[in-house]
Amino acid sequence: MSIKFTPPLPVLQVFIFYNPNSGNRQGRHLENFKGQFVRLKKYPLVQIQMFNILEKDDYNLGFAYLATLYNDKDNSVNIVVCSAGGDGTFVSILEKLCQMNISISSTRISFSVFPFGTGNDLSQALEWEHVLHNHHTKNFDIFCDYVLLRINGNKKKMDIWKVKVETNGIQGSIEQSPGIDLNGKLERMMCNYMTFGVQGLVGYGFERHRHRSRLMNIVEYIRQCIKIVILGKIERVPDYFESIETPDKNRYYLNEKSLKQSHVEVLIQNIQGIWGRQINLWDTTRKNKKQNSILTPPIGMAAEETWTNTNMGDGKLEVFTIRSRLDYAIKQIKCLSRFSKLSKMGQFYCNFRINCLPETKFHMMVDGEFYKMYDISHIDISHVACITMLTR
C-alpha cells in the first residue's frame, strides 16, 4: 500500500545572519553546517537558513530570499531575523533591510540576537545569554536549542534611532577606528547607546589592538582603561559640548553652577544595559539635591517631573554624564556602579540635536563602533522605527 504525504508549508522562516569574525570566531562553526533550509522534526512548520555576512554572494542570497518572502502579498509566512555576531552586526542587518525597502517595523518580522561578540549588550538587555561559547555552536543540534529558545520567546518593542554627524566645512574630519577616513560624513543607525568622551577614547585604542580571542580582548580593554583613564590625558565634556536643541525651539546649555570641569563622558542610552554589563545607570543614578539636571533651563525634557525609568520601546533616550575618572572606573564594577556619581541631563522623546564647540576634538562610540572627530558642527539624533524583539 502506498501512502501519499505532502509536507506542510513552513509558517515561520528563521534567517540567521552570522559574522564569522566576531568574538571568539565561533561563527565559523556555522560555516561547517552542511544543511540549508532546514526543517526541524519537532517543529515541521519552522524553516531555518543561515548566511555569512562576510561572503558577498551568500549575504546577498539570504537577503534576496528574505525580500521575496516579504514582498509576496499572498504569503502568510512570518519571519524571524537573527543576528549572530556583535551589536554592530545587528545594526548592519537593520540597515541592509531598510536599503531594500523592507519595513523593519512590519508585524510579520521579529528580531533576535545570538551573542557572538565581546560585550553583547543587546543580548543581555533582552535577557538572553551574555555569550555563546564554542561548545554551544560546534554541534548543530545544540545550536538549534538556542534557536528554539528565540522563536518561543516573548515579544518586546525596541526603538531604533539614526545618528547623523555634520562637520564644520572642509577642515572637519571623522575617522572610524582602526584608521578609516569617512570623508567628513557619518550617518548610521543606533539601537543600544552612544557616548562622547572617555569610552570612545578607550574603545578607539582597543580596536587598534583587537585580538581573535574574547579573553584577550577583555585583557586588552583593561589595558586600554589603565593606559588612558588612569595614566593618560582624557577629554572633558565642557571642552566640546555646547548645547542640546529640540524641535520645540528649546535650547539647553550646561549649567556652570552644577557642572564640574571633571565630567568625562556623555551617555545617550536606549537599552537598560551598558558596557557589556546589565547595569541600568539612568534608573540607579543618585539625585543631586541642589539641581535635578545639569542643563539649563530645567524645563521641558530637562525637567525631572517629566522623566521615567528606562524602557527600550518608549520612544525616549536618556542623556546623562559620568562626573570623573574615578566614577568611570567604579561603574565598570556592577556591585559598585550605584556609588558612581552620574549627572542627568534629560530624557528626550523627540528628535534632537547636539551642538558642538568649533575646532574641538573628541571621540564617539555608537553600538560598539568607535570614531575620532574634529571640528564637528552638530550631531542629529532621530527616531526611525520601533521594531519587535524576541526576549527570554
Helices and strands as residue ranges (DSSP letters): E 12-18, H 27-31, E 38-39, E 46-52, H 56-71, E 78-85, H 87-99, E 109-115, H 121-125, H 134-137, H 140-151, E 154-167, G 169-171, E 173-176, E 180-181, E 186-190, E 193-197, H 198-207, H 214-225, I 226-230, G 237-239, E 241-245, E 251-254, E 265-269, H 281-284, E 295-296, G 300-302, G 304-306, E 317-322, H 325-330, G 334-339, E 342-348, E 352-356, E 361-366, E 369-374, E 376-391
